[in-house]
Amino acid sequence: MDLNILWFVLIAVLYIGFFILEGFDYGVGILLPILGRGDNRSETDKKRRVIINTIGPHWDGNEVWLITAGGATFAAFPHWYATLFSGFYLPFLLLLVALILRGVAFEFRGKDDNPRWRHLWDWSIFTGSLVPAFLFGVAFGNLARGVPIDANMHYVGGFFNLLNPYALLSGVAMVLTFTLHGAIFLSLKTTDNLMIAARTIARRLWLIVIVVLIALFIGTYLSTDILAAIGVNPGVIPIAGSAAILICGYFIRRERDGWAFAMTAVTIAFATITVFAIMYPRVMISTLDPAYSLTIYNAASNPYTLRVMSIITLIFLPIVLIYQGWSYWIFRKRIEAKPEALTY
């Protein structure tokens, strides 16, 4: 395996880690106004504090995966980074604003007890979770489908080129899958009525996710060149990912939350791998002419840069993984609705 392939794989791994970890974060944020409803204002606030506290220790650490993926793309494949960020400029700007709003909301919500103040930041968390989940789905749908790129590696389409039916379907699928992922996470991290409500949402949402993912599967064969890239048989990974989301329903009904969470994680991981498999060895597919597509070779940095990056990654990546694993272990317990123990 040469360094170009290695860094293509590493970037895929970074996005897999981001979507699995930040995916349940987004799902929890989307469910905040839905599950965080009580019979009175005090109970509503307590429920929402519990929900936010389930992801409070993790959300910012999970976003490091995205920052690292972006940095790795810039360093390893600068032409990919330049074309992607210039072509997807407006969606990425909206994404950035939503992420900033979400981060501020987590920090500011608990600064004042005024119900209107907290209500504002609760909906900011919801918006800052829904919008990125949708936009990431749209972005990866367009990466799989292809976008208009000319011979100079320039994106020559407009904003509305990105809002094609397949990309929009990908965005909806990602939102719903992340919401299911978040509901199962809440069933793992909460107690009593909130845990029961999260399980109920997961049971109801699972079937909707199945229907949308079937539509996305069909759309992938109609809208991308998966037949040329992979063939009629999609391979073990897409089939295993489909099986995982089906098995997830069994575990949800049996209230085996840990296994259900593992199945949604596998589905998200294998769906991401499938997108990268469709792209390979390209990193951005041109719909104008296949020869204009950016590949892991014509979009890459020089071999020396890739070699130095590989050495640095070999040293620091295990440290980061150990630290993040340790933080999840430390905060592994369920969150109880005890106001004195709630931080947010």
Phi, psi and omega in degrees: 000120178280172187292331178296315178294318181303315183285332172297317179293318182296320178295321175300317180297320179297318178291325176298312178299319180295313183292326178290313185280310179284342178299314179288331173301310179298318179300317178297318179297320178295324182277352185306308180284346181275308180276340183271046179247132179236177180287340178215175185297321181294317180291323178299314180296320181295316179298317182292326176295320177298314181300313181294324180292340178293330181248356183308315182283352192242333194300318182288324177294324179296327181288345176299328178300320179291316179299318179294320178298317178295318178295320179294322177296316179298318185281319185275322183227073186299327179290324175298313180301314183295315181291318181296311186284334175282319180288324182258029189301308184295313176301320180290329175295315176299321178299314181296316179299317180296319180292321177296315179301319181294315180296317178297321181298317179300321184279328187268338188305315185275006183280346182213141180275355181300124183303323180294320177301310182292324178298319178302312184283334174298315179287336174292321176296318178300309181295319180288352175258319182292312185297311178298319179301316180294315184292324176296321177297317178297316181298313182287332173297319178290327177295323179286321183283323185104154180224160181289111178234134182268186184292342180264015181065029180256136173286125185244012176268177177253185181298320185285345171298330182281343183263045177281160185304320182294317180294320178295320176297321177298320178296316178297317180298320180292319179300312183292320180294317178295323179294319175298316178302317180291323179296318179292322176299318179295325178292337176278331191253352183244179182227169170055225187297325180293320177296318179296317179297320179295319178295322179296315177300316181299317179297317181289324185283332185304314182295321178298317178299318179301312181299315182293321180291326174296316177298320179293322178299314178295316179298327179296319178289332182273332190249347180241175177262039181300329179296319179285325184280320186241322183111177180299316176280113185292346179100177186294319187294309177298322179294318179295323177295320177295319179296323182297317181289331175290316179295329179306320180300322178298314181291327177297315180293328178277358181060035174261081191296322181299315179291323177298318178297320178298323181291320177292325177296317178297318179300313180297315181298312184288330175294319178294318178300320180298319178299315180292328178292322176297320183288321189302138000273014178276157172246336170218129185265129177270129176273352179278317181199127180305332180291341180274354183296145174276134181240175180292353180254312182280350178255004190269160171286175180287159184304325181296316178300315180296324180292315179297317178300321181295320180295315180297318180297318180301328182278313191265334182300315178300324179296315180297317181296319179295317180296314182292322176299320178297319181295322177292325178293318180298320184256038185279343187286158176292151179266122179262154183279062177247107186308325182290343182258358183266132184272317188270000000 
